[in-house]
Amino acid sequence: MNTPTIDPGGVIARISALPPLREAIAAAGMSARKSLGQNFLLDLNLTRRIARSAGDLSMGTTIEIGPGPGGLTRGLLLEGATDVIAIERDARASDVLAPLIEAAGGALTLIQEDALKIDLAAIGTPPRRVVANLPYNIGTRLLLTWLQTPEAFESLTLMFQREVADRLIASPGSESYGRLTILVSWLCETRKVMDVPPTAFTPAPKIWSSVVRLAPRAVPLAPADRRALETITEAAFSQRRKMLRQSLKRLGGDNLIRAAGLDPTLRPERLTVEEFCRLANALTDLQSAERGDE
């Protein structure tokens, strides 16, 4: 892994002397590919703002997914990141990023690989953080994969389509509140950093985006078995308009719900994360009793 002695002032000067991103992209003949979910961020004022929202970048490793031509990468380096690992599956990006890698003076490493195939918890050094403009088509999948090992990360500052971001930070009773909210809030403290309009991207998507910062908790919000919590939330929100006694019928129905100390006539969007954990614990106990565990 990178352990260079970085001269921040020199890095900033060299990056500032690079050609503008649009020129670098044009020179390399690189255009965004829809198949890869690419929408480039080229406004350095915006990418530097995203980088600042991730906190102190001077210690440990900052991991970026899908840097493309390097708009956010430049922002990270200009805001003091001393060890950036950028993971990009598009081989075309290497030509555009080559001058930036040289200008970074050892602070930037490019890994040409599919992020879905890499265990981020095994690369870089703590405190480890992820800062990324995620492809819309795999953003949620990537997040849930990383949260298999939340203790590996200091923070995750991620851009999603706004609809997904709203689900991450939703409160009980809201339209956006659902299974994703429960699983993420159980493990992380979340907050929205900013909304980003379509015009900020090249090419412009049809929808707004949002940046969300997730800080993994030292311990989950409430005790629960993860697999049981996933099972409960999947069943509950598969029929979110129905009462719990109906949506959880196949898992134990009224008996399960009363064991958790809850009202069977409640609807799932009204329950807190802690109440879902109580349901998960009741399911674990019920399954143990059925197996005859001592």
C-alpha positions in Angstrom: 0.0 0.0 0.0 1.0 3.6 -0.4 3.2 5.0 2.4 4.8 7.9 0.6 5.9 11.2 2.1 3.5 13.6 0.5 4.2 17.3 -0.1 0.7 18.7 0.0 1.7 22.1 -1.4 3.5 20.5 -4.3 0.6 18.2 -5.0 -1.8 21.1 -5.1 0.4 23.1 -7.4 1.0 20.3 -9.8 -2.7 19.4 -10.0 -3.7 23.0 -10.4 -1.3 23.1 -13.4 -3.0 20.2 -15.2 -5.3 20.9 -18.2 -9.0 21.3 -17.4 -10.9 18.1 -17.2 -12.9 18.8 -20.3 -9.7 19.2 -22.3 -8.2 16.0 -20.8 -11.3 14.0 -21.7 -11.4 15.4 -25.2 -7.7 14.7 -25.8 -8.2 11.0 -24.6 -11.4 10.7 -26.7 -13.3 9.4 -23.6 -17.1 9.8 -23.3 -19.5 8.5 -20.7 -20.9 5.1 -21.3 -24.4 4.4 -20.2 -23.7 0.6 -19.9 -21.2 1.5 -17.1 -23.6 4.0 -15.4 -21.2 6.8 -16.1 -22.1 10.5 -15.5 -19.0 12.6 -15.0 -18.6 15.4 -12.4 -16.3 18.0 -13.8 -17.0 21.0 -11.5 -14.0 21.2 -9.1 -15.9 23.5 -6.8 -18.5 20.8 -6.4 -16.1 17.9 -6.1 -14.0 19.7 -3.6 -17.1 20.4 -1.5 -17.9 16.7 -1.6 -14.4 15.9 -0.5 -14.5 18.3 2.4 -17.8 16.7 3.6 -15.9 13.4 4.1 -13.8 15.0 6.9 -10.1 14.8 7.5 -8.5 13.1 4.5 -4.9 13.4 5.7 -4.8 10.1 7.6 -5.4 6.6 6.4 -6.8 5.7 3.0 -9.5 7.3 0.9 -11.1 4.8 -1.6 -12.9 6.1 -4.6 -15.1 4.0 -6.8 -15.4 4.8 -10.5 -13.2 7.9 -10.8 -13.8 8.1 -14.5 -11.7 11.1 -15.8 -10.9 12.1 -12.2 -13.1 15.0 -11.3 -13.8 13.8 -7.7 -10.2 12.4 -7.6 -8.8 15.9 -8.1 -11.1 17.2 -5.5 -9.9 14.7 -2.9 -6.3 15.4 -3.6 -6.8 19.1 -3.5 -8.5 18.8 -0.2 -5.6 17.0 1.4 -6.0 13.3 0.8 -2.6 11.7 1.1 -3.5 8.1 0.1 -6.2 7.7 -2.5 -7.0 4.3 -4.1 -9.2 4.7 -7.1 -11.0 1.6 -8.4 -12.1 1.8 -12.1 -13.2 -1.0 -14.4 -13.2 1.2 -17.5 -9.7 0.8 -19.0 -10.1 4.0 -21.0 -9.8 6.0 -17.8 -6.2 5.1 -17.3 -5.0 7.4 -20.1 -7.0 10.4 -18.7 -5.8 9.7 -15.1 -2.1 9.1 -15.9 -1.1 12.8 -15.6 -3.1 13.1 -12.4 -1.3 10.0 -11.0 2.0 11.6 -11.8 1.0 15.0 -10.4 -0.1 13.3 -7.1 3.4 12.2 -6.4 2.6 8.8 -4.9 -0.7 9.8 -3.3 -2.9 8.2 -5.9 -3.1 4.5 -6.9 -5.3 3.2 -9.7 -6.7 -0.3 -9.5 -8.3 -1.4 -12.8 -11.0 -3.8 -11.5 -14.7 -4.2 -10.9 -15.5 -2.8 -7.5 -18.0 -5.6 -7.0 -15.1 -8.0 -7.0 -12.9 -6.2 -4.5 -13.0 -6.5 -0.7 -12.5 -2.9 0.3 -11.9 -3.8 3.9 -8.7 -5.6 2.8 -7.1 -2.6 1.0 -5.5 0.5 2.2 -4.9 1.4 5.9 -7.2 2.7 8.6 -8.8 5.0 9.1 -10.4 3.9 5.9 -13.1 5.9 4.1 -15.0 5.6 0.9 -15.9 8.7 -1.2 -17.6 8.1 -4.5 -20.0 9.1 -7.1 -21.6 5.6 -7.4 -23.1 4.2 -10.6 -26.8 4.3 -10.1 -27.3 0.8 -11.2 -25.1 -0.8 -8.5 -24.9 1.8 -5.8 -27.2 0.1 -3.3 -25.7 -3.3 -3.9 -22.2 -1.9 -3.3 -23.3 -0.1 -0.1 -24.9 -3.3 1.4 -21.8 -5.3 0.5 -19.5 -2.8 2.3 -21.8 -2.9 5.3 -21.0 -6.6 5.8 -17.9 -5.2 7.5 -18.9 -1.7 8.8 -16.1 -1.7 11.3 -13.6 -1.5 8.5 -14.7 2.1 7.6 -14.5 5.4 9.3 -17.1 6.8 6.9 -18.8 6.4 3.6 -19.6 9.6 1.6 -21.5 8.5 -1.4 -23.6 9.9 -4.2 -26.8 8.1 -5.1 -29.9 9.1 -7.1 -32.0 11.3 -4.8 -34.7 8.7 -4.4 -32.3 6.2 -2.9 -30.6 8.8 -0.7 -34.0 9.8 0.7 -34.6 6.1 1.6 -31.3 6.0 3.5 -32.2 9.0 5.8 -36.0 8.4 6.0 -37.9 8.5 9.3 -40.7 6.1 10.4 -44.0 6.9 8.8 -42.6 8.6 5.7 -43.1 7.3 2.2 -39.4 6.7 1.7 -39.0 4.6 4.9 -38.4 1.0 4.1 -36.1 -2.0 4.3 -33.0 -0.2 3.1 -33.6 2.5 5.8 -33.8 -0.2 8.5 -30.7 -2.1 7.5 -28.5 1.0 7.0 -29.7 2.9 10.1 -29.2 -0.1 12.2 -25.4 0.0 11.4 -24.8 3.7 10.6 -25.5 7.3 11.5 -26.6 8.9 8.3 -27.1 12.5 7.0 -27.7 14.1 3.7 -24.8 16.4 2.7 -26.3 18.0 -0.4 -28.6 17.6 -3.4 -26.9 17.8 -6.9 -28.9 18.8 -10.0 -28.7 17.0 -13.3 -26.9 19.9 -14.9 -23.8 19.2 -12.7 -23.1 16.1 -14.7 -21.8 15.3 -18.2 -24.0 13.9 -19.7 -26.9 15.2 -17.6 -29.1 12.4 -16.2 -32.8 12.8 -16.0 -32.9 12.8 -12.2 -31.4 14.6 -9.3 -28.7 13.1 -7.2 -27.8 13.4 -3.5 -24.6 13.0 -1.4 -25.1 11.1 1.9 -22.5 10.6 4.6 -22.7 7.4 6.6 -20.7 6.9 9.8 -20.7 3.3 11.0 -21.7 2.9 14.6 -19.3 1.4 17.1 -22.1 -1.2 17.8 -25.4 -1.6 16.0 -28.3 0.6 17.1 -29.9 -2.4 18.9 -29.0 -6.1 19.4 -30.2 -8.4 16.6 -29.1 -11.1 14.3 -28.4 -9.6 10.9 -29.9 -12.5 8.9 -33.0 -12.5 11.1 -33.4 -8.7 10.6 -33.0 -9.1 6.9 -35.7 -11.8 6.8 -38.1 -9.7 8.9 -37.7 -6.5 6.9 -38.0 -8.4 3.6 -41.3 -9.9 4.7 -42.7 -6.8 6.3 -42.0 -4.4 3.4 -43.0 -6.9 0.7 -46.6 -5.9 1.8 -45.9 -2.5 3.4 -49.6 -1.4 3.2 -50.8 -4.5 5.1 -50.8 -5.0 8.9 -47.9 -6.8 10.4 -50.0 -9.8 11.3 -50.6 -10.3 7.5 -47.1 -9.5 6.2 -45.4 -11.6 8.8 -47.9 -14.4 8.8 -45.5 -17.0 7.3 -42.9 -16.2 9.9 -45.2 -16.6 13.0 -47.8 -13.9 12.6 -49.5 -12.8 15.9 -47.4 -15.1 18.1 -44.2 -13.6 16.7 -45.4 -10.0 16.9 -46.7 -10.3 20.5 -43.5 -12.0 21.5 -41.8 -8.8 20.4 -44.2 -6.8 22.5 -45.8 -5.1 19.4 -49.3 -4.6 18.1 -50.2 -6.9 15.2 -52.3 -4.3 13.6 -49.4 -1.9 13.1 -48.1 -1.3 9.6 -44.4 -1.8 8.9 -43.6 1.8 8.0 -44.6 2.9 11.5 -42.0 0.7 13.3 -38.7 2.1 14.5 -35.4 0.3 13.9 -35.3 -0.8 17.5 -38.8 -2.4 17.1 -37.7 -4.3 14.0 -34.7 -5.6 16.0 -37.2 -6.8 18.6 -39.0 -8.7 15.9 -35.8 -10.1 14.6 -34.9 -11.3 18.1 -38.3 -12.9 18.5 -37.9 -14.7 15.2 -34.5 -16.0 16.3 -36.0 -17.3 19.6 -38.9 -18.9 17.7 -36.6 -20.6 15.3 -34.4 -21.8 18.1 -37.5 -23.3 19.9 -38.6 -25.1 16.7 -35.1 -26.6 16.4 -35.1 -27.6 20.0 -32.0 -25.6 20.8 -31.2 -25.3 24.5 
